[in-house]
Amino acid sequence: MPTAIQDVPGNQFHFSSITEMVEVRARETPDFPIIAVPDKHFQFHQYSYRDIDDGANRLAHYYTSLGVQPRQQGDVSSSIVTAMLAPSSIDYAINELAFAKMGHTTLFLSTNNSVPALAHLLRATGATTLVVHPSLTSNGKSALEELAQEASKQACQLVDIAEKTVWDNDNPVKAYPRALTPVEEGPLPVFIVHSSGSTGFPKPIILSHKASAYNFSGTGFGLQAFTTLPLYHNHGHSCFYRAIHGRKLLSLFPSELPLTTANITAALQNAEHTEGFYVVPYVLKLLGESEAGIRLLQSFKIVTYGGAACPDELGDRLVREHGVRLVGHYGMTEVGQLGTSLRDFENDKDWNYVRFSGPHVTSGVAKYLQFEPQGNGSFELVTLDGWGGKVRSNRPDNSYASSDLFVPHPTTEGAYKFIGRLDDTITLVNGEKCQPTGMELSLKGESPYISEAIVFGIARPHVGALILPTDKGSELLGETDGEAKYFNAIWPSIEKANEEAPSHGKLLPEMLIFLSANTQIPRADKASIIRPKVYKMFEAQIDDIYARYERGEAYVPGQKVAKQQLAGKQLEEYLTQMIGKHAKSDSSLENDTDFFEFGIDSLQAARIRTTIQKEINLAGKTLSSNVVFENPTVSQLAQYIDNLVSGSDSQLSKDESQMAKMQELVARYSDFGQVPAQTGGPSSKRTVVLTGATGSLGAHLLDQLLDQEDVDKVICLVRARSDEDAAKRVEESLRLRCLRPLSERRGSMVAYPSDLSLADLGLGSERYEQVRNAVTDIIANAWAVNFTLNVESFENGNIKAIYNLINLAIASGSGSTAALFFSSSVSAVAAHNGPVNAEAVSSNPADAQSMGYARSKWVAENLVALAAQTRGIRAESLRIGQMVGDTVHGVWNETEAISLQLKGAQTIKAMPDLDETLSWLPVDLAAKSIVEVIYSQSHRPLWHILNASKKTTWQTVWNALRSAGIEFDVVSKKEWIARLRKSNSDVTINPTYKLVDFFGNKYDHDVVAKRAAYLTEETAKASPTIASEPFVDEAVIGKFVEAWRRSGFLQ
């Protein structure tokens, strides 16, 4: 690695403010050239430190003469914000320095902002002056007019930006008088930048003098450099000040010209000797498409990118094939720069792993970072309190959770690869989540025919993609049979990307939308796509392709299919072959093989359904969206199709079949192990096996169990890759619920990775024996939440799990059999046709709600009761009702239907007029009542863990929301669902829209189904918490609102 390239040590930081940094450099080396600016003919003019400092002084005097008031001497409390709306140029930088000298905070306004967004930012920051470039005067005036019409009547003056000649001249100038010392202005805000506005109005982010000076020090490479970045973009802005701090000339790209290979090459040829090249990934892709561009990249000692992720395929090609010394910057406005991928270029080619520690990192940032597991081996980066560059917190402990997802390097400690953002996550209609960023970057980097790929699919059954062709791709599309040729050209790249994607995140060939090459994609200033705006822009095309897919009319480009007339054995043979092809399984698919057990996932099920709809003559009938899992074997599916075509299909026969299956499952799994001979008496200390500890109820159960004096240990069985991963997942679960960490607990906890469907619970024989010999109590609290599957599809992972846990309880070697408690659901008897649901196990499968989830709970309740009856063990079911956030911190799952309905009070400004009491039980009280039942001397087959209180009504909820400052109308149910349907379908802004169909089914009808009441008389005797009928009052609901505001769910 060239010795000239260094990560400048963080201890070189010594400036208290931005103004001090510029003025000190101007005194130390006044004539040192620091910024080179070209005209459109690529003739560069160099500016020295003196030029920049004098220019800022001239502008400060000039604006003061226009009546813009500076900060008063010694005033450290006033907020004085001047907004600047202008294109990127050197003038931009000199103006912001001038306002800093005047004691102002400069608000950088993107030229891409709409007028309402400009007005919002002016209002949110309390700006008193708006400095506008002539080309943007109209927008500036309109924003001020909108501001003046508001109730606050905020006064904000419009000032034309000074001509360049005002500051760029040789006239002598006096230093502008300083109102504050550098130390006094250090904690004051100097810049306000803002988010891209991709999820609503842009949000201002305030940067102090001291934090900015900290971020601009110790993060350069000590090289003379060239950048194509605009100065109002945070990365370009940082390059400017890093150059000033590091005393290395920075040359700019002419802002009047477009970014093309020819223009970049011409600019570089005329710039003074350039060692470093600072760009966004778009420029890398541009130059990487030609031999001349690649030679240019090879000529630099270092090429850095920032502002967006670089496609792996592009970076790998540049680094591994062409030897480009590529380095990524990673940081955020809120916390400053945190790391780069600087490394030993000769021996380390992993350019896309940011180093937060190691030989090339001297900032000491690692001790201020935390990586929190998010599942599938990914981690969210959190910056802890104490890091000097952090200017914003979004958690109670003053840390900043980035929403950026990383995976660790397999061998290099402290190195992590960025893979996407939590808020980019696409949540499908079945609750599965996928990250679109990796797929998009892969397609852009892999295929020379794809300029941009944008994955969509929020609240849909599967994902699709908008494909913007390159010029080369556009030529192909223009040929005869162009769509087929273009598809054949890009499909290998899609297949390669699919190999890295989760099963539910793979692209189907029928779900591609080809755009014309001149389509303008909405982008932020940093060139990243503004995803919600893209989805809105192409909403009609996206809706259409899903509708055609559902009807079986979406085809692989260039392909047409003739429908077949099949029935009976021929249909079964067709289904066996077609489903086997989609599943890509090594196993043999028999007529009675369960599809879910065979490995069919939701995406494959949707594809199978569409293939049948497309290839089989169904006499004009449409298959239900969940037909594959509703008829989960070849025989059942063939029979269903035959019935559908002949007109003899019946929901009644489906329900009867499911109820027969429920009873069959109870019979199949009731052959439990035998109770072994017990030696000695029961243990005086409890060892509790707990499943589901990573969920809300499980976390609260763990929290309360660890505080019980007689609990020696809690063993958490977790779906995880390793012991360490299992422990991290449990720790993270506690943290998310604001519960005390394990280090502060009296009891001990161990977490083991497990597979509950295996007889040894996936523990292995040695560890299973250790658990068996110690366990005194088992709380079976883990269950798949999936409302689309039939009951038989819950067999392997759930019904087998409760069977295996029952056998563990029976076989306990702790001195007596272990007690087992199963977390059931009120849905297990929600269809009971009677006035009340007793605290008793149902023997009628028709009592269960008509979905596989509820039916599987009914099966498990019956198995638990049979274990108690036939083996004499204490085995009891806990039938749990509607749980809500806890009473202390108010943490409540944001994806639940009620949570999303409450969110609608803000997003659609309305709540439905519902006349009903709410049997809400806070999750901490649910956990407490379960612990009380466990410790009770009363033993019975079933308990009702629900709130029988009639005090909480929707009026209580409305009052609490309004007390929290949320304004909304209360409207009829039909009006509310109509408003929801008309509201913004962008679920990143309006997540309530995800459940528009769910709420439609509830509120489109005047008739409300009456449910049987649930008795709690016996449970109340064992649980003082249930007996107290806790009132979820306005104060408790207020805590839910506070928690959601802390997380950003509510504004």
Buried (B, 14 or more C-beta within 10 A) or exposed (E): BEEEBBBBEBEEBEBBBBBBBBBBBBEEBEEBBBBBBBEEEBEBEBBBBBBBBBBBBBBBBBBBEEEBEBBEEEBEEEEBBBBBBBBBBBBBBBBBBBBBBBBBBBBBBBBBBBBEBBBBBBBBBBBBBBBBBEEBBEBBBBBBEBBEEEEEEBEBBBBEBBEEEBBBEEEEBEBBEBBBEBEBBBEBBBBBBBBBBBBBBBBBBBBBBBBBBBBBBBBBBBBBBBBBBBBBBBBBBBBBBBBBBBBBBBBBBBBEBEBEBEBBBBBBEBBEEBBBBBBBBBBBBBBBBEEEBBEBBEEBBBBBBBBBBBBBBBBBBBBEEBBBBBBBBBBBBBBBBBBBBBBEBEEBBBBBBBBBBBEBBBBBBBEBBBBBBBEEEBBBBBBBEEBBBBBBBBBEEEBBBBBBBBBBBEEBEBBBBBBBBBEBBBBBBBBBBBBBBBBBBBBBBBBEBBBBBBBBBBBBBBBBBBBBBBEBBBBBBEEEEBBBBBBBBBBEBBEBBBEEBBBBBBBBBBBBBBBEBEEEBBBBBBBBBBBBBBBBBBEEBBEEBBEBBBEBEBBBBEEEEEEEEBBEEEBBBBBBEBBBEBBEBEEEBEBEBBBBBBBBBBBBBBBBBBBBBBBBEBEEEEBEBBBBBBBBBBBBBBBBBBBBBEEEBEEEEBBEBBBEBBBEBBEBBBEBBEBEEEEEEBBEEBBBBBBBBBBBBBBBBBBBBBEBEEBBBBBBBBBBEEBEBBBBBBBBBBBBBBBEEBEEBEBEBBBBBBBBBBEBBBBEEEBBBBBBEBBBBBBBBBBEEBBBBBBBBBBBBBBBBBBBBBBBBBBBBBBBBBBBBBBBBBBBBBBBEEEEBBBBBBEEBBBBBBBBBBBBBBBBBBBBBBBBEBBEBBBBBBBBBBBBBBBEBBBBBBEBBBBBBBBBBBBBBBBBBBEEBBBBBBBBBBBBBBBBBBEBEEEBBBBBBBBBBEEBBBEBBBBBBEEBEBEBEBBBBEBBBBBBBEBBBBBBBBBBBBBBEBBBEBBEEEEEEEEBEBBBEBBBEBBEBBBEBBBBEBEBBBBBBBBBBBBBBBE
